[in-house]
Amino acid sequence: MKQIGTCKIHFLSEAMSPITHMMGVSGNESILNRGKIIYKNNVVDIPMLSGNALRHKIIRDPGAMYLVDCCDLRGKLSIDQANYMFTGGSLTESSTTNNIKIIAELQQISPLFRLLGGSLRNQVIGGSLFVSRGLLICEENAKTIQALCKNYQLPKNPLLPAQHFISKFQYTRGDAGRMKDAASIITDIDSKEKSNLMIYSGETIIQGAMFYHDLTLYNVSPLEIGAALHSINLWQHNDGIIGSSARIGHGKLKSSIWIDGLVDWFGDEKDSAELVVDYIKHVQAKKDNFVDWLQKAFPEKKSLL
């Protein structure tokens, strides 16, 4: 399998709806995820998208769900198999080094999990995908972003401070007992009972804000690049969701990407669309092998009774 070295996929993502990617709560208010940076000799907190969330939403979740559907695995996965595919798995048994054959088979069968790695019940498998944080394109982050993506020119007009991109939301969770005509619908309504109406609120990044982030793929093959691009396409097809509150219209990102070095590796013979097609063909050809691998890697646990 031809190795082509390191590949970096750059993203410029625009918020198409408010972004509510949270790090905790203060009282009843959800607080935006933030990271500390040094700006003008001061330590300041700037909203950001976590690399963990981007890795999961952009690559693992859409890529794993595609394999589930392609391999007809809905309703057939054990909890260990599902955890490996969707969360990376976890060590649940004593460590061992007897998994060389199992790991070698995975390397041949699944470009997606060569990228992501994961954990068998008794051994961690390293991956080749590294994900940056999502940096808000603002005055405080300007120098860092320019250094990270030299091929992208930031707007010539002065960038706004991060605080200009932060807003707040407030919603009410309803109470069926207080809706119109409730008495004609609910049998045991008590007009004297305390209302269950609940107000919830929090911070949000405004629609129109921009983020820079990237994926770095180390020592990868064309199939691994195809797997990453395929997952990115699926993620964008489903509104590029990040963060929480997608159920109420938040969290949509529209991304444009560029890839460092792709032309240098392939010349005019390959483009990104062809890499995706090659990956899909590989999955189709190896889907029975992947199902067999899951069964061998995560066999049904024997009862102790």
Secondary structure by P-SEA (a helix, b strand, c coil): cccccbbbbbbbccccccccccccccccccccbbbbbbcccbbbbbbbbbaaaaaaacccaaaaaaaaaaacccccccaaaaaaacccccccccccccaaaaaaaaaaccaaaaabbbbcccbbbbbcbbbbccccccccaaaaaaaaccccccccccccccccccbbbbbbbcccccccccccccccccccccccbbbbcbbbbcccbbbbbbbbbccccaaaaaaaaaaaaaaaaaccccccccccccbbbbbbbccccccccccccccaaaaaaaaaaaaaacaaaaaaaaaaacccccccc
